[in-house]
Amino acid sequence: MVGECTDSTKHTNMPLYADGYPGIMFQQSENGCYLLPKQKKLSELFLYEQTLQPAAVDIKGKHQYIVLQLYPFASNYLLNIDPKKLNDDCYDLLQIEVPDVSVFNQQLIDAKTNEARVNIISNLIRGLIKTHKISENNKIEQAIGIIIQKEGQITIKDLLSKIFMTESTLERQFLSHVGLTPKQFAKIIQFKSSISKLTQDHYNSLLEVGLDCGFSDQSHFIRTFKAYTGQTPSYYLNQINS
């Protein structure tokens, strides 16, 4: 995802809704970039983790940014820290000395195209993986893939039958790699599916969307939607259609 604003009077607010994926963002802004509601000033180059509570990136004035979305388990491999500590937060990549992230940041500042910036961030990712050398966990990666494929509509019992793990082992390893339990992650993927389908023309009602996404009824769908966005589905639709 990329964006740019050349108007000094413009106020840009980008909502961050739970989608199950962390990411790396490089940004330059004349008045600073802030994570709301924490009012936390963000660095030029940072990694954001799982978003559970409604949040937003807030920028006033001229700015440009590029975001690379990562796999759900990526931050564990890149940073070698407990991903749970980063939920609903951002990690300043410029504090990393090995590899020297400030060198990559300067390359990003000097780059003339987004294609060049993608290559620079990709090289940074390779450097971080090489530095930390975290052993891959194919079982957890397989579990993540299944949950995403099923759009969150799978029970833990069915998931366990496909990856041949005990429930306690799955939950422990999932938490250490993703920062969420399998149930939390599946719920987020289910919500992500609903927010995508909400704007599709062939759905005639909120109930229809909710049932198609595996929610037991309309009230269950509305409660979950509001928990992740701070808005009801109907209010969200009015906002994006206005």
C-alpha positions in Angstrom: 0.0 0.0 0.0 1.3 3.5 -0.9 0.1 7.0 -0.3 1.1 10.6 -0.7 -0.2 14.0 0.1 1.2 17.3 -1.2 -1.3 19.6 0.7 0.1 21.2 3.9 -3.5 21.8 5.1 -4.7 18.2 4.7 -5.4 16.0 7.7 -5.2 12.2 7.0 -6.5 9.6 9.4 -6.1 6.0 8.4 -8.1 3.5 10.5 -6.3 0.3 11.5 -8.7 -2.6 11.8 -7.8 -6.1 12.9 -6.9 -8.2 9.8 -4.4 -10.7 11.2 -1.4 -9.3 9.5 1.5 -7.2 10.8 3.4 -4.9 8.4 6.4 -2.6 7.9 5.7 1.1 7.2 8.2 3.7 5.9 6.8 7.2 6.2 8.0 10.8 5.9 5.7 13.6 7.1 6.3 17.3 7.8 4.4 17.3 11.1 4.9 13.8 12.4 3.0 10.6 12.2 1.0 9.4 15.2 -0.6 6.2 16.4 -4.1 7.0 17.9 -5.6 6.7 20.5 -2.1 6.4 22.2 -0.9 9.7 20.7 2.4 7.9 20.1 4.7 9.6 17.6 6.0 7.0 15.2 9.4 6.8 13.6 10.1 6.9 9.9 10.5 3.2 9.7 8.5 0.9 12.0 6.8 -2.5 12.3 3.2 -2.7 13.5 1.8 -5.9 15.0 -1.6 -7.4 15.4 -4.4 -4.9 15.9 -7.1 -5.9 18.4 -8.5 -2.6 19.5 -9.7 0.2 17.1 -6.7 2.4 16.2 -5.6 4.8 13.5 -2.5 6.4 12.0 -2.9 10.1 12.0 -0.9 12.5 9.8 -1.3 16.3 9.3 0.2 18.0 6.3 2.4 16.7 3.5 3.5 13.1 3.7 4.3 10.0 1.8 4.3 6.3 2.9 4.7 2.8 1.8 3.5 -0.3 3.6 4.6 -3.9 3.1 2.2 -6.4 4.7 3.8 -9.4 6.4 2.7 -12.9 7.2 1.1 -13.3 10.7 4.2 -15.0 12.1 6.8 -12.7 10.4 7.6 -10.4 13.4 8.8 -13.3 15.4 11.4 -14.2 12.7 12.3 -10.5 12.1 12.7 -9.3 15.7 13.0 -12.4 17.9 10.8 -10.9 20.5 7.5 -12.0 22.0 4.9 -10.7 19.5 2.2 -10.5 22.2 4.2 -7.5 23.6 3.6 -5.6 20.3 -0.1 -6.2 19.9 -1.9 -2.9 19.3 1.5 -1.2 19.1 4.4 -0.3 16.8 8.1 -1.2 17.0 10.7 1.4 16.0 13.0 -0.4 13.6 15.5 2.4 13.7 16.6 1.2 17.2 18.1 -2.0 15.7 21.8 -1.8 15.2 22.5 -5.3 13.7 21.8 -5.0 10.9 22.2 -1.2 10.9 18.6 -0.2 10.1 19.6 3.5 9.8 21.5 2.6 6.6 18.3 1.1 5.1 16.3 4.1 6.2 18.7 6.5 4.4 18.4 4.4 1.3 14.6 4.7 1.6 14.8 8.4 1.9 17.1 8.7 -1.2 15.0 6.2 -3.3 13.2 7.8 -6.2 10.5 5.1 -6.8 8.2 2.9 -4.8 9.7 -0.2 -6.6 13.1 0.8 -5.3 11.7 1.2 -1.7 10.1 -2.3 -1.9 13.4 -3.8 -2.8 15.1 -1.9 0.1 12.6 -3.0 2.6 12.8 -6.6 1.2 16.6 -6.5 1.7 16.1 -5.3 5.3 13.7 -8.2 5.9 16.3 -10.6 4.6 18.9 -9.0 6.9 16.7 -9.3 10.0 15.9 -13.0 9.3 19.6 -13.8 8.7 20.6 -12.0 12.0 18.1 -13.8 14.2 18.0 -17.2 12.6 14.7 -18.3 14.2 13.8 -21.9 13.4 10.7 -22.2 11.2 7.6 -23.8 12.7 5.9 -25.5 9.7 3.0 -26.7 11.9 2.0 -23.2 12.9 2.5 -21.9 9.4 0.3 -24.7 8.2 -2.4 -23.9 10.9 -2.3 -20.2 9.9 -2.8 -21.2 6.2 -5.8 -23.4 7.0 -7.5 -20.7 9.1 -7.0 -18.1 6.4 -8.3 -20.5 3.7 -11.4 -21.3 5.8 -11.9 -17.5 6.4 -11.8 -18.2 10.1 -14.7 -20.7 9.9 -13.0 -23.7 11.5 -13.2 -25.2 14.9 -10.0 -25.9 16.9 -11.0 -29.6 17.0 -11.1 -29.7 13.2 -7.8 -27.7 13.0 -6.1 -30.1 15.3 -7.2 -33.1 13.2 -5.4 -31.5 10.2 -2.1 -30.6 11.8 -1.8 -33.5 14.4 -1.0 -31.4 17.5 -2.5 -31.3 21.0 -4.6 -28.3 21.8 -2.2 -27.0 24.5 0.8 -27.3 22.2 -1.0 -25.5 19.4 -2.1 -22.7 21.7 1.4 -22.3 23.2 3.3 -22.3 19.9 0.6 -20.1 18.2 1.0 -17.5 20.9 4.8 -17.5 20.7 4.8 -17.1 16.9 1.7 -14.9 16.2 1.0 -13.2 19.6 -2.6 -14.5 19.5 -4.4 -17.7 20.4 -5.7 -19.8 17.4 -9.2 -18.8 18.4 -8.4 -15.1 18.5 -6.7 -15.3 15.1 -9.6 -17.2 13.6 -12.0 -14.6 14.9 -10.0 -11.8 13.4 -9.9 -13.6 10.0 -13.6 -14.1 10.2 -14.1 -10.4 10.9 -11.7 -9.5 8.0 -13.8 -11.7 5.7 -17.0 -9.9 6.8 -15.6 -6.4 6.3 -14.6 -7.4 2.8 -18.0 -8.9 1.9 -19.9 -6.0 3.5 -19.4 -3.9 0.4 -20.2 -6.5 -2.2 -23.4 -5.8 -4.1 -24.9 -9.3 -4.1 -25.5 -9.2 -0.3 -29.0 -7.8 0.6 -28.7 -7.4 4.4 -26.3 -7.4 7.3 -27.8 -10.7 8.4 -26.9 -12.3 5.1 -23.3 -11.1 5.4 -23.0 -12.3 9.0 -24.4 -15.7 8.3 -22.2 -16.2 5.3 -19.2 -15.3 7.5 -20.2 -17.9 10.1 -21.7 -15.6 12.8 -24.6 -17.2 14.6 -26.9 -14.3 14.2 -27.0 -10.6 13.3 -26.4 -9.4 16.9 -23.3 -11.6 17.1 -22.0 -10.1 13.9 -22.7 -6.5 15.0 -21.0 -7.1 18.4 -17.9 -8.5 16.8 -17.7 -5.8 14.2 -18.1 -3.1 16.8 -15.4 -4.7 19.0 -12.8 -4.4 16.2 -13.8 -1.1 14.6 -15.7 0.9 17.3 -18.5 1.2 14.7 -21.6 -0.8 13.8 -21.6 -2.4 10.3 -24.3 0.0 9.1 -22.4 3.1 10.3 -19.2 1.8 8.7 -21.1 1.4 5.4 -22.5 4.9 5.6 -19.1 6.3 6.2 -17.4 4.6 3.2 -20.3 5.4 0.9 -20.6 9.1 1.9 
